[in-house]
Structure formats: structure tokens, C-alpha cells
Amino acid sequence: MKVFIIGAGQVGSTVVDALHGEHELTVLDTELSRLSAIAYRYDVATFEGDGTSRRDLAQAGVGTADLVIACTSRNEVNLVAGMFARREAPKAKTIIRTSEIEYVDLWREGQLDVDFVVCPELETAHAISRIIGVPAARQTDVFAEGQVQIVEFDVEEGASAELAGVPLRHAQFPRDSKVMAIIRKNEMTLPGGDDVIEPGSRVVVIGSPRAAKEWSALLVPGDAAVQDVVIFGAGRVGSAIARVLLDQRIGVRMIEASRERALAAAETFSKVRVYNATGLEADFLERERIGLAQAAIFAMRDDARNLYAASLARVHGVPFTIAVAHDAVSLAAFDQAGIDVAVNPRAVTAEEIVRFAHDPRTQQVAMLEGNRYEVLDVTTRDSSRYIGAKFRDMPVHGAMIGAIVRNGSAIFPHGDDVLEIGDRVIVFTEASNAPWVIEAL
């Protein structure tokens, strides 16, 4: 597939990293330094030009593209570039990135002539809301219209003896769930019956939403459902998170240093208490009992402030912290500082975009561990050699099927179950194996 990417920033470079091995890529950007960095790391074509220039797009070869991705940090550039690309390459799928939720609404109403609109703020809000639902999770995603949940857990001391320290064949799993992978010291194992979940390892679990919550309770006993959240930052990201959590009937308080943004948030969210404060003063945290919140989300624009505020909140008693890391390099710093979960908006945006470059039978993609692993939602075709095969007889080859969706219902298969034509398969694999896995199915 020929993929034309407009924007070589963090989202663009993440998309390039995910797709360069299996597609022919062209990257256009106005900054030569960004293009040089991408060309140095990857075997892709680069073009210095303006995404709002129809002439530049044509000269760079957008007319031959099968997929056009406009993912600069500027909404107007992406919108114009997407519209121009639509005219130059009418048969290509066109995807644009926007931070304006209004543009998403316009697209849903059929008012924007592009195939898909992705909003980092909304993607971040949904990612965080899923984590709030399973508070022990390091990362989680849902498939099959919410029937299947993928959850990544860190296994710590104190995990239930029903799961940890015993061979998997003897472990007492929650019903409708399966261990997809065990990760130890950056090495991944597709587990068999003799493998053991040990403290210090990380596990990837697939199951029903109910099973995901049961896994959370077993691995981190005492974690209760989160109903009281404090959000630091009432900008676009913080407001999007508040909107999603309120829709889930979770209590929200907000802290915002800017008086203008605080007033806007108070007007928008009538049921939310909004504090016009930095959130960095010990007296304020104690007076307003911020430490009694079950979780705090740090969605300010500056990663350093998010890091400090999260550390301070933990000192005052907040048990569960989630921080937005605007720069990918901050993820490691947040992890080292003891923040429970860090979410990078550009990474979750890239994840949503990447699925369009896979085989059309791929309905969804989730990327784990910095895109080292992928979870794919792929519909089987009648020519697949695995049709009619029992799951126990399928070769592993670096991939594991955790669930199937048949006639609209999720099934968590056992060894004697058989794969059928048209099944939607939820499969875990190393990212480098993804093209082979999709082809095999």
C-alpha cells in the first residue's frame, strides 16, 4: 500500500515507525530537520512542502496514494490537506487529525469530505476512562463493541495466590479470560500451562469486561471502583476527560490555574466543582481534601508540572495517579517517578490511525509496549488454512488468539473450539509478525 503522510512530528513519526516495514511511505513536512530525522531512521521518501499547497501535494505524489494521513499539529492544515488530497487521489482513504471536537461532530454529521477524523483529546479521554474502569491496569483497550477487553497489568507482591506463583494450568482464572502474554525484563512469552505469573512481571490478559475487573481485584487486592476523580487542568484534554467521565457517572472535580479556563469549565460542567488554583500548594490540597480522591488525572499542558503535581498529590494521599505525557520521552520519567499510568495523546492517536493501513479485514488495532506488540481484530476469510481447525492444533508462530466474535457475540475459545469463516479474531502478536498473522487469517 502507498501511504502519504502529511506531518513529520510526533504523531507522524509514530505512524511511520509502525508502518514503514510493510508499506511504501511518503512523508511531507515544512521542516527539513524533521524530514531528515525520519529519512535517517527509515527507508521512506520525504518531501519538503506545505500540506495546504495543492501544488506541493501533487509534486510529492499524493495522487498515487492509497491512504492519505494528515496529522500535523495544526487543525486547519490537516483539514485543507485532507480536502486537497481527496481531489488529487479520489480513490484513497483520507484521515485527518484535529484537536477540535466540533470537527469530529461535523464529520459524524457528514459535513466533512474525509473518511475518518481522529481527535487526540477524545482518544486520550477514552483511554483514561478505560483505565479508570480497571484501576490496576497499566493499559487497556476494548474490542468488539465493548464485549472484549485487553488489559496489561504489572504483577506486584501481594497478588492473589490463586494466580501468582503457580503454573497457569493450576491457576484459578476469572471465567471468560485468558493470559495472552507474560513480559519479563522486556522479553515476551506466549504462555503455556507450565508458565508461572511472578511478581515483577507484566501480563497481558484478554477477557470480558467483567473478567477484567476480577483480574484487577486479584492482582491488586483492595482496589475499589473509582467514583471520585480530581482532574488537574481544564484545557482541551482535561475538559474532554471530564466530559467522558461524567457520561460514565463518575464524580469529577477540576483544578485550573487560568481564571479564564476555570470560568469556562465551570460554565460548561454545571455539576463539577472547579477550583481556580495551581494545585501545587500544600495548604490548598489539605484544605480541599484532594488526597481523599480515589484518583487524580494530570492533564496540564506542561509535562514537568504534571510530574510534580502528581508526585505532590501522592504525598498528600491520592492512591492512583494518571498523567498525560505530551512528549513521548516523558513516559519513562513518569514511570520512574512512580506515577501509576502515563498516557501519550500522540501515541493513542497514532494507534487509531494505523489500523487503516492494515488489511481491510482489520477492524481495530491496539499497540502495546511502544508498538512492540499489537492486538488485532481481523475477520477470517474462506481461504484461510485455519478454517475448521481446532484451537489446540493451531501453531503459535509468535501469535495467540484470545477471543472470537461470531454472530455478534464474543466467545473466549477453548482447545476443542473450531475457527469458522467470517469469525472476527482478536489476536495478540509481536508487531513485526502482524502482516503475516493477518495474511494467515
N, C-alpha and C positions, 0 to 999 in steps of 0.2 A: 504494500500500500504506500502511496505517495502522500506524505503528511507535511503540510505547510504550517509553520508555527510563527505567529507574529508576537514578538516579545521574548527577549532572552534573559529576563530577570529570574527571580527565584521560582516562580511557577513554570515559566518556560523551560528553565534548565532542569527542573524536576521531571517534566514531561519528556524532555529529550533523554534523560537518564533512563526512564522507564521504557522508551520505545526504540532507541537507536539500534538495538541488536536485531530487530526483526522488520524494520520499515525503512523506506528511503525518506530522509528528512531534509527539509529546507527551513532555515531559521532566519527571519528578518528582524532587524532592530536598528534603531537610530544610533546606538552607541557601539562603536567599533571595539572597545575594550571588552564588552560583554560577549560579542561575537567571537573575538579572538580566544577568550577563555573556553568557550564551548568547542570551537574548532580544534583547540589543543587537546581536549579530552576525548572528543568523539569524532567519528568519521561521518560528518554531516556537512551539507552545503550551507553556506552562510551568505547573507546579502545585506549590505548596509543600505537601509532605506526607511521610508516613512509608511506606516501602515494605513495612513489616511490618504496616501497618494495612489490613485488608480494606476498611474504610470509605473511607479516603483513596484507595485504588486505584480503587474503584468510582466515587467522585465525580470523579476525574480522567479517567474514561472508558476504563479498561483493558478493559472488556467489549466494546468495538467494535474492538479492535486485531487486526491480522493477524499481528503479530510483537511479542513482548514480550522486552526485553533487560534483565536485572537485573545491573548492572555497577558497583555501589558497591564501596568498598574493604573492606567487611565481609562475610565469608562467610555469617554467619547471616542477615543482612538479605536477601542475594540468594537464599538457599535458601527462606526463608519467603515472600519476594515472588514467587518463581517458582511456588511451590505455590499461593498465593492466586490468582495470575494464571491458573493452569491451571484453576481452578474458575470464575473470572469470565469467562474467554474460552477455552472448551474447544476451539475450532477454531483458535486462534492457535498459532504456533510459539513455544516458550518457551526462552530461552537464559539461563544463569546463569554468572557469573564466580566462580571460587573459587581461593584460594591453597592449599587442602588437596588434595593429590594423592589422599588417601583418598576424597574425594568423587567424584573422577574415576573411581576404581575402582568405587565403588558404582554410579555411573551406567552404566558399561560392563556391570555385572552386572544391570542392570535394576532397581536398588533405589531410584532417584530418578525421580520422575514429571515429568521435563522432557525436552525434545527434544535439548538439547545442553548440555554443560558445558565451559567453556574455562578453562584454568589458566595464568595469566601465567608462572609459573615453568617449566612444561613447555614452553610456546610459546617462551620465551626460550632454554631449553636446546636445543631442536631448531633454532632459528635459528642459534645459535652453533655447534652441531655441523656444520651445513651449511657454515658459513664456514670452520671448521677443515679441512673436506674439500677446500676450494678456497682456499688461503691468500692468494691475490692478490685475492680477491673483496671488494668493498665491501659487497655484499648478494647473497644468493642464496636461491632457493626452488625446491622441486621440485613437479612436477605429474605426473599420470597414473601414480600409484602408484610414483613414483621414476624413471620412464622418461625424463622430460623435465626439464631443469634450466634455470632462468632465472638469469643471473649478471650483475651490474653491476660493471664494472671501471673503475678510474682508469688512464688510459694515461700512463705516465711515460717520461722519457728512458731509453733502453736497451731499449725494447721491440723485438721481433724485426722486422727489415726485411721479413720475409715478410708482415707485417700493416700496420705503421705506415708512413705516408708514401707509400703507393702507392694508386691508385684501387682501390676494392673489387673491380671486375671482374677486376683482375690480382692481387689479394691471395690468398695461399695459406692458406685457412681449414682448420681441422680438419674432418674429414668429419662429416656429420650435425650441422651447426651453421649459424647464420645471425645476422647483425647486425640486431637489431631497431630500434635507435635509437642515434644519436650525440648527446650532450648537450655543448654548449659554452656557457659563460657563461650557464647557465640557459635556453638556447634548444635545443629538441629538433628533430632532423631524422630523418625516416624515410628511411634512406639508399637511394640508387640506385647504379648501377655507377660513376659518376664521383666519388662522395664519397670522402673520404680520412679515415682514422683518424690523428689527430695527437696528439703528446704534449700533455698539458694538457686533453685532452677526456675524456669518460666514455662508455663504450659499454655497451649492454645486449645481451647475447648469449643466444640460446636454442640448446639442443643436447642431446645425450645426456650423461649424467654423465661418460663418458669424454672427450667433446669439451670439456666444461667444464674438466677438469683440463689438457687440452692447451692451451686458451686461456690458462689461468693460467701455464703454463710459458713460453708465447711472450711474454706481456705483462710478466711479472716473471721473467726467467731466473734459475735457481738455486734457486727455491723448491722444497723437497722436501716430501714428505708428512709431516704433523705427527704425531709419535708420543709426544711428551713435553710435557705441559702442566702449568703451575702455576696453581691457582685461588686467588685471594685472597678469602677469605670462605666460611664453611661454614654460612651460614644457608640459608633455603629455596631461594633462587636458586642459590647455589653448590652446594648438595647435589644439586639437580635436574640441573645441568650435569654434575657428576661422574658421576651415575648414567648419563646418556645417553652420555657419552664412554667410560666403562668398558664399556658394552654394545658399543661400536664397537672395543673392544680398544686403546684409546689410553691410554698411561701417564699417571697423574694424581698430582700432589702437591697438598696443600691447606695454606693458611696461615690461621689463625683466632685473633683476639685474645682472644676469650672462652674461658676454660678449659672451661666447661660445654659450649659448642657444639663445641669441639675434641674433647673426650672423646666426645661423641655421634657426631661424624663418624668418629672412629677406630673406634668400635664398629660403625657401620653399614657402613663400607667397609674391610673387612679387608685389602685389597690396596693401600690408599692410605697413604702416609706423611703424617701430619697434624702440622703444626708449631703449637704454641701460641705465637704471636708476632704482632706487628702487621704485619710485613712492610715496615716503614718504616725499619729500622735498617740502615745500610750494612754493618756487621760481620756481621749475620745473612745478608744477601743474598750477601756474599762467601763466608762460611763454608759455607753450604749450596749454593753454586754455582747460585743461582737464575738467574743470567744465561746459563747454558748451556741452559736450557729453550728449545725451539723456539717456544713461545707461552706467553703469560700472559693469564689472564682475570681481570678485576677485578669481583667481584660483591659487594662490601661494600655496606652499606645507605646509605652517605653518598657522594654524587657527588663531593664535594671530596676525600675520602680516595681514591676510585677514581682520580681525576685525578692526584693527587700520587703515589700508589703506581705508577701506570702510567708516569709520567714518570721516576720513580726507577729502575724496572725497566729502562727503555730505556737509561738511563745506564749500568747495570751489564751491558748486553749482550743483553737479550731482544729478538729481532728482530721479533716480531709480537705486537701488543697488542690485546686486545678488552676494552672496558669497558662495563659495564651503566650506562646513564644513566636513573636513576629519574624525573628531571624532563626533559621534552622540551627545555627551554631549555639543558640541559647538552650536547646533541648538538653544537651549534655550537662550544662551548668545547672539547670533546674533539677535534673536527676541527682546530681552530686549534692545539691543543697537540701535534698530530702523532700522536695515537692512531690506529691503523690502522682500527679498526672500532668503532663505538658502537651498542649495541642498546638500544632503549627498550621495556621489557616491556609498557607500556600500549599502545604503538603496534602491536606484534605481536599483542597480544590483540584490539585493535580490528579489525585486518586479518582475523583469524579469524572475528570476529562479523559483519563487514559482508557477507560472502558470502551470508548468509541473507536479506538484503533484496533481493538481485538476483532476476531471473527464476529459477524452479525449475530451469531447464535449466543454470544456472551452478553447477558443482560446486566451484569454487575461485576465489579472488581473491588476488592479491598486489599490494600498494601500494608504489610506488617514489617516491623524492624527495618525501617528505612528502605523499603521496597526490596528487601532480600527475599521475602516470601509474598505470595499472593493467594487470595481466596477468590475463586472464580465461580460464577453462576452460568453454566453452559448447558444448552439444550442438546441432547443427543440426536444424531441423525441416523437414518435407517441403514447407512453403510458402515457404521461403527462396528469394529470387530468384537466389541464388548457387549453388544446387544445379546441378551439371552444367557449371559454368563453370571454365575453366582458370585457374590461379592467376595467370598472366601477364596475364590480361584483367580481373582484378578491380580496381575503383577503390580508391585508397588511402584517401581521406577521413579522414586522421588516424589510421589503424589499419593494423596489419600482422599477418598470420597467420604464425606461425613454425613451428608443428607441428600435426599432427592425430593423433588416436588412433582407429584403425579396427580393429575385431575384437580389441580388447585390446592392440594393438601400436602403438607410436609410429612415425610417418612424418614425415620432415622434407622437405616437398614442394618440387618444382622447378616451373618455369614451365608445363610441359605436364601436370602432375598436375591432377586434377579433384576438386572437392568433392562428396561424396556425402551422402545422407540418413543421419542418425544419427552422422555424424562428430563426435567431440569436437575442438573447435578451440581451440588455445592462441593467443590473440591479444593483442597489445600495443596500447594506445591511451591517449590522454590521458583522464584521469578524467572530464572534462566530456563526453566522447564515449561513455562506457561504455553508457548506456541505448540510444543509437542503434545501437551496434555489436551489442548483444545482440538488439535487435529485428530488425536486418537479417539476423541468422543464424537 
